[in-house]
Amino acid sequence: MTLERFNNFDINWEKIQNAVSTKTKAILINTPHNPTGYVWTQHDWDQLAAIIDGKEIYVISDEVYDSIVFDGRQHIPGFLQEPFNNKVISIYSFGKAFHITGWKIGYCVASKAISEAFRSIHQYLTFSVNTPAQYALAKYLQIYDPEEAARMLQAKRDLLINGLHSSGLRQLTTSAGTYFQLYDYSEISNLNDVEFAQWLTVTHKVATIPLSAFYKTPQKDRIVRFCFAKKDEVIEKAAEILRHIS
Ligand SMILES: Cc1ncc(COP(=O)(O)O)c(C=O)c1O
């Protein structure tokens, strides 16, 4: 069941328009989005283009889940947006597509001017990335099939959703990308989201991320994020445990 007040995670463009001022230097966006699984449409990009039109505002576009989109969707990259393609930097990570979170190897796509500016800072902050891993990834890229990887994760998403169907958890909008799915647990517990996540981990050995972790301040919503980038048997076991908690 969808929790209507989240309105499918549609972006409130009026709110964004009102938040932009002469002090705004950059807008940071993330698509596919962690934790909601929302994937930007061309309409979203057009709305952003209209808001920054004629202004010196840059777009920092976190697209690290670019290859993980479901149900026939396409990821639309920020760097392809003609109205502001000289003001955007699209950021990618091999960590997500190749299940190597923590290796911290990725790349950026931007105009020549932005790329030069970025590299002048990057060389002092990061200096270099470990070479053997870069070679390994270059080799793997030759056989990597992003569509196959997305299909595999979509099946895992559906396994989780079907497994939790008869549980006391209420599913928010079905994840359109990433490997996360949000659930409301308010029918099960009155604990706040951090306490609930701790209780679930300690008592039932199922780890989740409380939504408050994504905000500056604790949230009243009783929502947690499940990660379905797991072996099928792990998802099935977690779902079985979750169906029996009350
Ligand atoms: C939206 C988003 N951006 C960036 C990152 C960082 O990715 P990496 O650890 O592969 O550099 C993460 C990791 O969780 C993420 O969820």
The ligand as a Gaussian input file, in Angstrom:
#p B3LYP/6-31G(d) Opt

LIG

0 1
 C       23.423000       8.387000      -3.202000
 C       24.831000       7.924000      -2.917000
 N       25.854000       8.646000      -3.396000
 C       27.137000       8.263000      -3.176000
 C       27.439000       7.144000      -2.440000
 C       28.889000       6.766000      -2.257000
 O       29.225000       5.756000      -3.134000
 P       30.685000       5.047000      -3.077000
 O       30.841000       4.502000      -1.688000
 O       30.608000       3.953000      -4.081000
 O       31.677000       6.106000      -3.376000
 C       26.407000       6.373000      -1.896000
 C       26.719000       5.192000      -1.093000
 O       25.968000       4.669000      -0.341000
 C       25.068000       6.771000      -2.154000
 O       24.020000       6.061000      -1.679000

